[in-house]
Amino acid sequence: MQNFRKYRGDTITLTLAFTDSLGVAINITGWTIWLTLKKNIDDADGASTSLQVKATITNGVGGLASITLTSTQTALLEGTYYYDIQYKNSTSDIKTVLDGKFIFKKDITITTTP
């Protein structure tokens, strides 16, 4: 479990590195990786209080991917949200690799430019 404290309205990028038990990069080429964020764990995927974001594989052979939540996506988030990150590999296995909470705090600055 990993928890994050972030500000609403900020762009957030998570970098993911997939390795085996020896720390060697796993080839993730062709995988689908996504983050699901929910205000309540029991909310349906796609509910108004949930968000799903697909990862970008930045180096498949090197096992690297990133997930970005845009400032527009985080602008209305406030309080505690539950998340997990899952993948579907080339043999259609689905696994959860990380979960926890995002705590979104109110930011001071409301405008996007000074």
C-alpha positions in Angstrom: 0.0 0.0 0.0 1.3 3.4 -0.9 -0.5 6.7 0.0 -0.1 10.0 -1.7 -0.8 13.6 -0.5 -1.4 15.9 -3.5 -3.1 19.2 -4.2 -6.3 19.3 -6.3 -5.8 21.0 -9.7 -2.2 19.8 -9.9 -0.8 17.6 -12.7 0.4 14.3 -11.2 2.7 11.8 -12.9 3.4 8.4 -11.5 6.4 6.5 -12.9 6.1 2.7 -12.8 9.0 0.3 -13.1 8.2 -3.4 -13.5 10.9 -5.8 -12.3 11.1 -9.4 -11.3 12.2 -10.6 -7.8 15.9 -10.1 -8.8 15.3 -6.5 -9.8 15.6 -7.3 -13.6 13.2 -5.3 -15.8 10.2 -7.1 -17.1 9.3 -6.6 -20.8 5.8 -4.9 -20.7 5.5 -4.3 -24.4 1.8 -4.9 -25.4 0.5 -4.7 -21.8 -2.4 -2.5 -20.8 -1.9 -0.7 -17.5 -4.4 1.6 -15.7 -5.1 3.4 -12.5 -8.6 3.5 -11.0 -9.4 6.2 -8.5 -12.7 6.1 -6.4 -14.1 8.3 -3.7 -15.8 5.1 -2.2 -14.3 1.7 -2.8 -17.7 0.3 -3.7 -18.5 2.9 -6.4 -18.9 1.4 -9.9 -16.1 1.9 -12.4 -17.2 4.9 -14.4 -19.3 6.4 -11.6 -19.2 10.2 -11.3 -16.9 9.9 -8.2 -14.4 7.6 -10.0 -11.7 8.1 -12.6 -9.7 5.6 -14.7 -6.5 6.6 -16.5 -4.5 4.4 -18.9 -0.7 4.3 -18.5 1.7 5.2 -21.3 4.4 2.6 -21.8 7.6 4.7 -22.0 10.1 1.8 -22.4 8.5 -1.6 -22.9 11.7 -3.6 -22.9 12.9 -1.7 -19.9 9.7 -2.2 -17.9 8.8 1.5 -17.6 5.4 3.2 -17.8 3.9 6.4 -16.5 0.4 7.4 -15.5 -0.6 11.1 -15.7 -3.6 12.7 -14.0 -4.1 16.1 -15.7 -4.9 19.3 -13.8 -8.4 19.2 -15.3 -8.9 15.6 -13.9 -7.7 16.6 -10.4 -9.4 20.0 -10.2 -12.6 18.8 -8.5 -11.0 16.2 -6.3 -10.9 16.9 -2.6 -10.5 14.6 0.4 -9.6 10.9 0.4 -9.8 8.7 -2.7 -8.9 5.0 -3.0 -6.9 3.8 -5.9 -5.3 0.7 -7.4 -3.0 0.1 -10.4 -3.6 -3.0 -12.5 -2.2 -4.5 -15.7 -3.3 -7.0 -18.3 -0.4 -8.7 -19.9 0.1 -10.5 -23.2 -1.4 -13.7 -21.8 -4.5 -11.8 -20.5 -3.5 -12.2 -16.9 -4.8 -9.3 -14.8 -3.0 -8.3 -11.6 -3.1 -5.5 -9.1 0.4 -4.1 -8.5 -0.2 -1.2 -6.2 -3.1 0.3 -4.1 -3.6 2.8 -1.4 -5.1 6.3 -1.0 -4.8 9.7 -2.6 -5.5 12.5 -0.2 -6.2 15.7 -2.2 -5.8 18.9 -0.3 -7.2 22.3 -1.3 -4.7 24.5 -3.0 -4.3 28.2 -2.3 -4.0 29.4 -5.8 -7.1 29.1 -7.9 -6.0 30.7 -11.2 -3.7 28.9 -13.6 -1.5 31.9 -14.3 -0.2 34.7 -12.0 
